[in-house]
Amino acid sequence: MNVTTPASAWTLAQRAARMNPSIIREILKVTEQPGVLSLAGGLPSPETFPIEAMREATAKVLADTPKEALQYAASEGFGPLREWVAAQLAKQGQQVTPAQVLITTGSQQGLDLVAKVLVDAGAPVAVETPTYLGALQAFAPYEPIFKSLASDADGPLPEAIERLPHDAPGTRFAYVLPNFQNPTGRVIPEARRQAIVQAAQAARVPLVEDNPYGDLWFDEAPPAPLASRWPEGTVYLGSFSKVLAPGLRLGYVVAPPELMPKLLQAKQAADLHTPGFNQRVVYEVIKNGFLDQHVPTIRARYKAQRDAMAAALQEHLPAGSEWAAPLGGMFFWVRLPEGCHAMALLEQAVAAGVAYVPGEAFYAHAPDVRTMRLSFVTLAPDDIRTAVAALGRVLNRHLNEELEQVTP
C-alpha cells in the first residue's frame, strides 16, 4: 500500500517570514569547535559573575521569604527592586518614580514590548547606522519600515532626525544606544546628545534609549542620558546582565506614565511577570551598595583587555584597517581595507582558529561589508593577542592573494 504525506496543516503568520536567526548565535555554535578563540559573542566575562554573593542571597531569600519568592508575582516587578532602579536613575539626573519602572525578562524583552505597543505594520522606525542586531530582530516581526539614520563617529546626525517628518512621515520612534554602542563602541558626546534631543522634539519623534553598557566606562562616566533631557518623550531601557550575570535575564523599562498601562498589558500577555525569585535574589545582592564595589572591578578587567586588543590590532592588522579604541563597553568596530569582505573571510578565519561577527548584520540597509565586530571581554589578554594575530594572518594572506591576481 502506498502512503502519501499530506501537505502541512500549518500556515505561518506573515510576520514569521521576518524572523531570522541571529548570525551571532549561529557563529557561537561554530566557536564551540575545539581550538577556536572567539571574538564574536557579546558575552560578559564569566570571571566577573558574583557567584558567592549570589549564593548567599539565594540562601537568604529561601530562608526569609521562600513562599513569596516561589509564588506568582506582580507583573510590574518586585517593588523594592523598582524603587532601587528609580533611585539609581535619579543619580543620573532622571526624575523617575517607581511607578514608571517595569521589570522585564532581560532588556531584550523590553525592546519587544516597546515594539508591540508602538509599531504597526508599515510604520517607520528610525535606527542608527549601524545598530544593535537584537533590536532589529525584536522590531522586525511587527513589520516596520526601517529608516536608517545617517551617523558618524559621534552617533546619529541630528539633521537626519530633523528630516524624519519629511523622509519618513509617521516615524514611531528613533532607537539609539548612546553609551559604548553595540556594535561600534561609540559614545555620543554631550553636545550631540543635546542636539539629538532638540531635533527629536522639533520633529515630534519619540526616542527609545537603550543603555546596557553605560556602567562599563573605563576612565570617565558618559554624559547624562537622553531621558534626563526629555523624560516625557523617551523610553529608557536598562539591564543587569552586564553588571551581574546575563543568566538571570533581568532588565527594566522606564516609560512616561501615559505608556505604562499598555506596556504592562503587553508584559502580562507575554509572560505574566519576570521570575520573582530572580528579582528578590538580585535585590538582596545589590540593596546595600554591592555594585559600587563590584562594577569597578569589571571596568578594570575590561580596560586591560581593551588595551591588549588595541595593541594587537595595531601590530597585526593590515595597513588600511580602521578602528578606534572604545572608551568603555565590550567591542571594537573594525573596517578592513578595500578588497576585504568580512562575511566571505569568516570561514577562513574560523579554520585559522579565530571567530568574529561580520559587520553587515548590524545594518538595516546598505551594509558595509568591510566591517567586523570584535569582542574583547571574554578572552584573557594573551588569548586576545593570539586571536588577533591569527586574524591578521588571514587578512594579510587574502590581501596578498588579491594583489597577486591584479599584478601582471
C-alpha positions in Angstrom: 0.0 0.0 0.0 1.3 3.4 -0.9 1.3 6.0 1.8 1.3 9.7 0.9 2.4 12.5 3.1 -0.3 15.2 3.3 0.5 18.8 2.9 1.3 20.6 6.1 -1.6 21.8 8.1 0.4 24.7 9.4 0.1 28.2 8.0 2.7 30.7 9.2 1.8 34.3 10.0 3.2 36.8 7.7 5.3 38.2 10.5 7.1 34.8 10.8 8.8 35.5 7.4 10.5 38.4 9.0 12.0 36.4 11.8 15.6 35.3 11.1 18.2 33.5 13.2 20.8 35.7 14.9 24.1 35.5 13.0 25.8 35.9 16.3 24.1 32.9 17.8 24.9 30.9 14.7 28.6 31.9 15.0 28.6 31.0 18.6 27.9 27.4 17.6 31.0 27.5 15.4 33.1 28.8 18.3 32.3 25.6 20.3 34.7 23.8 18.0 38.0 22.9 19.7 40.8 25.4 19.1 38.6 28.3 18.1 39.2 31.6 20.0 36.0 33.6 19.9 36.0 37.4 19.5 32.4 37.0 18.3 29.9 36.8 21.2 28.8 39.9 23.2 29.1 37.8 26.3 30.2 39.3 29.6 33.2 37.7 31.1 32.1 34.8 33.5 35.1 35.8 35.7 33.0 38.9 36.7 30.0 36.9 37.9 29.5 37.5 41.7 28.9 33.8 42.4 29.4 33.9 46.2 27.2 36.9 46.6 24.5 35.2 44.6 24.9 32.0 46.6 24.4 33.9 49.9 21.5 36.0 48.6 19.8 32.8 47.3 20.1 31.2 50.7 18.7 34.3 52.4 15.7 34.6 50.1 14.9 30.9 50.6 15.2 31.2 54.3 13.3 34.5 54.8 10.6 34.6 52.1 10.6 31.2 50.4 6.8 31.1 49.7 6.7 34.6 48.4 9.7 34.1 46.2 8.4 30.9 44.6 4.8 32.2 44.0 3.4 34.2 41.1 4.3 37.9 41.5 3.2 41.3 40.3 3.6 42.0 36.6 5.2 45.3 37.3 8.0 43.7 39.2 9.3 43.4 42.8 8.5 46.7 44.5 11.8 47.2 46.3 13.8 46.5 43.1 11.7 49.0 41.2 12.4 51.6 43.9 16.1 50.8 43.7 16.1 51.3 39.9 14.3 54.7 40.3 16.8 55.8 42.9 19.8 54.9 40.8 18.5 56.7 37.8 17.8 59.8 39.9 21.6 59.9 40.5 22.0 60.3 36.7 19.6 63.2 36.6 16.5 61.3 35.6 13.3 62.1 37.6 11.7 58.7 37.7 9.1 57.3 40.1 9.0 53.5 40.8 5.6 53.5 39.1 7.4 54.2 35.8 9.7 51.2 36.2 8.7 47.9 34.6 10.9 44.9 35.3 11.5 42.8 32.2 12.9 39.4 31.4 16.1 41.0 30.1 16.2 44.3 28.3 15.7 42.3 25.1 12.1 41.7 26.2 11.8 45.5 26.8 12.6 46.0 23.1 9.9 43.5 22.1 7.3 45.2 24.4 8.0 48.7 23.1 7.7 47.5 19.5 4.5 45.6 20.3 2.9 48.7 21.8 4.2 51.3 19.4 4.7 49.7 15.9 2.1 49.0 13.3 2.8 47.2 10.0 4.3 49.7 7.6 5.1 52.3 10.3 8.6 53.8 10.1 11.1 53.1 12.9 14.4 55.0 12.8 17.7 53.3 13.7 21.3 54.2 13.8 23.8 53.2 11.2 24.9 50.6 12.2 22.7 49.5 15.1 22.2 46.6 17.5 21.2 43.4 15.7 19.0 42.3 18.5 16.9 45.4 18.2 16.3 44.8 14.5 15.3 41.2 15.4 12.9 42.4 18.1 11.3 45.1 15.9 11.1 43.2 12.6 8.1 40.8 13.4 5.9 43.9 13.9 6.6 44.7 10.3 8.0 48.3 10.5 9.8 50.1 7.7 13.3 50.7 9.0 14.7 54.2 8.3 18.5 54.3 8.7 19.7 57.5 10.3 23.0 58.9 8.8 25.6 58.5 11.6 29.2 59.4 12.2 31.7 58.6 15.0 29.6 60.6 17.4 26.3 58.8 16.7 23.2 59.7 14.6 23.2 63.1 12.9 20.7 65.5 14.4 19.8 66.8 11.0 18.8 63.2 10.0 16.3 63.2 12.9 15.1 66.6 12.0 14.3 65.4 8.4 12.2 62.4 9.6 8.8 64.1 9.2 9.7 64.6 5.5 11.8 61.5 4.9 9.7 59.0 7.0 6.4 60.6 8.0 4.8 59.0 11.0 8.0 57.6 12.5 7.0 55.9 15.7 10.4 56.4 17.4 14.1 56.6 16.9 16.1 53.9 18.6 19.5 54.9 19.9 22.3 53.5 22.1 24.3 56.5 23.4 26.8 54.6 25.6 29.5 52.3 24.1 27.2 51.2 21.3 26.8 47.7 20.2 28.4 47.2 17.7 30.6 50.3 17.2 31.6 51.0 20.8 31.0 54.7 20.2 29.7 57.1 22.9 27.5 60.1 22.0 29.2 63.2 23.4 27.3 65.8 25.4 26.8 68.4 22.6 25.5 65.7 20.2 23.1 64.4 22.9 21.6 67.8 23.4 21.3 68.3 19.6 19.6 64.9 19.1 17.0 65.6 21.8 16.3 69.1 20.3 16.0 67.6 16.9 13.7 64.8 18.1 11.5 67.3 20.0 11.2 69.5 16.9 10.4 66.5 14.7 8.0 65.1 17.3 9.7 61.8 17.1 10.0 59.9 20.5 13.2 58.3 21.5 13.9 54.7 22.7 17.2 54.9 24.6 18.9 51.5 25.2 21.7 51.6 27.8 23.0 48.1 28.6 26.7 49.2 28.7 26.6 52.6 30.4 28.2 51.4 33.6 31.2 49.9 31.8 33.2 53.1 31.3 37.0 53.0 31.7 38.2 56.5 32.6 35.2 58.8 32.6 31.4 58.2 33.0 29.4 59.1 29.9 27.2 62.2 29.8 23.7 62.2 31.2 21.0 60.1 29.5 18.8 61.4 26.7 15.9 60.5 29.0 17.0 63.1 31.6 16.6 65.8 28.9 13.2 64.7 27.5 11.6 62.3 30.0 8.1 62.6 28.6 9.4 61.7 25.1 11.8 58.9 25.9 11.6 55.3 26.8 14.7 54.1 28.7 15.9 50.5 28.8 18.5 49.1 31.3 19.9 45.7 32.2 21.5 43.8 35.0 23.2 41.4 32.5 26.4 43.3 32.1 27.0 44.2 35.7 25.8 41.0 37.4 25.0 38.0 35.2 23.1 37.5 31.9 21.6 34.2 33.0 19.3 36.0 35.4 17.5 37.6 32.5 16.7 40.7 34.3 16.2 44.2 32.8 13.9 47.1 33.0 11.9 49.7 31.0 11.3 53.2 32.3 8.5 54.9 30.4 6.4 58.0 30.6 3.2 57.4 32.6 1.0 57.5 29.5 2.7 54.5 28.1 3.0 52.3 31.2 -0.5 50.8 31.1 -0.1 49.4 27.6 3.5 48.2 28.3 2.2 46.5 31.4 -0.6 44.8 29.5 1.9 43.6 26.8 4.1 42.2 29.6 1.2 40.4 31.2 0.3 38.8 27.8 3.9 37.8 27.2 4.9 36.0 30.5 2.7 37.4 33.4 5.9 38.5 35.2 9.6 38.2 35.2 10.7 35.5 37.7 10.1 36.9 41.2 12.7 34.6 42.7 15.4 36.1 40.4 14.2 39.6 41.3 14.4 39.0 45.0 17.9 37.5 44.8 19.2 40.4 42.8 17.7 42.9 45.1 19.3 41.1 48.1 22.7 41.3 46.3 22.5 45.0 45.3 20.4 46.7 48.0 23.3 47.7 50.3 25.7 49.1 47.6 27.3 46.0 46.3 27.6 47.3 42.8 29.6 50.3 44.0 32.4 47.9 44.8 31.7 45.3 42.1 31.4 47.3 38.9 34.8 49.0 39.3 36.4 45.5 39.2 34.7 44.8 35.9 35.9 48.1 34.5 39.5 47.4 35.4 39.4 43.9 33.9 37.8 45.1 30.7 40.1 48.1 30.3 43.1 45.8 30.5 41.5 43.6 27.8 40.7 46.6 25.7 44.3 47.7 25.9 45.5 44.2 24.9 43.3 44.2 21.8 44.2 47.7 20.8 47.9 46.8 20.9 47.3 43.6 19.0 45.3 45.3 16.3 48.0 47.8 15.8 50.6 45.1 15.4 48.8 42.6 13.3 46.0 44.1 11.2 46.9 45.0 7.6 47.6 48.6 6.6 44.4 50.5 5.7 42.4 48.9 8.6 40.5 51.4 10.6 39.3 51.3 14.2 39.1 53.5 17.4 39.7 52.2 20.9 36.4 52.3 22.7 36.1 54.3 26.0 34.0 51.6 27.6 31.8 48.7 26.8 32.8 45.4 25.2 33.5 45.9 21.5 35.9 47.1 18.8 34.5 48.0 15.4 37.0 47.5 12.6 36.8 48.5 9.0 39.0 46.4 6.8 41.0 47.6 3.8 39.4 47.7 0.3 39.2 44.2 -1.1 38.1 42.5 2.1 34.6 41.1 2.7 34.3 40.2 6.3 31.5 37.7 5.8 33.3 35.9 3.0 36.5 35.7 5.1 34.8 34.3 8.2 35.2 30.6 7.2 39.0 31.1 6.6 39.3 32.8 10.0 37.5 30.0 11.8 39.7 27.5 10.1 42.7 29.5 11.4 41.3 29.4 14.9 39.5 32.7 15.4 35.9 33.9 15.1 34.3 37.4 14.8 31.0 38.9 13.8 30.8 40.3 10.3 29.5 43.8 10.5 26.9 43.7 7.7 24.4 42.0 10.2 24.1 45.3 12.1 22.8 47.4 9.2 19.1 47.9 8.4 20.1 49.0 4.9 23.2 49.2 2.7 25.6 47.2 4.9 29.3 48.0 4.9 30.8 44.5 4.1 34.3 45.6 5.1 33.3 45.9 8.8 33.5 43.5 11.7 32.8 43.5 15.4 35.4 42.1 17.8 34.5 41.5 21.5 37.5 41.8 23.9 36.0 40.8 27.2 35.7 37.0 27.2 39.4 36.2 26.4 42.4 36.7 28.6 44.9 39.3 27.2 47.3 36.5 25.9 44.5 34.8 24.1 43.4 38.1 22.6 46.8 38.6 21.2 46.8 35.1 19.8 43.4 35.5 18.2 44.2 38.9 16.7 47.5 37.6 15.3 45.6 34.7 13.7 43.1 37.1 12.2 45.9 39.3 10.9 47.5 36.4 9.1 44.2 35.5 7.4 43.6 39.1 6.3 47.2 39.7 5.1 47.2 36.4 3.2 43.9 37.4 1.5 45.2 40.8 0.5 48.4 39.4 -0.8 46.4 36.9 -2.9 44.3 39.8 -4.2 47.4 41.7 -5.1 48.9 38.8 -7.0 45.8 38.4 -9.1 45.9 42.0 -10.3 49.6 42.3 -10.7 50.7 41.4 -14.3 
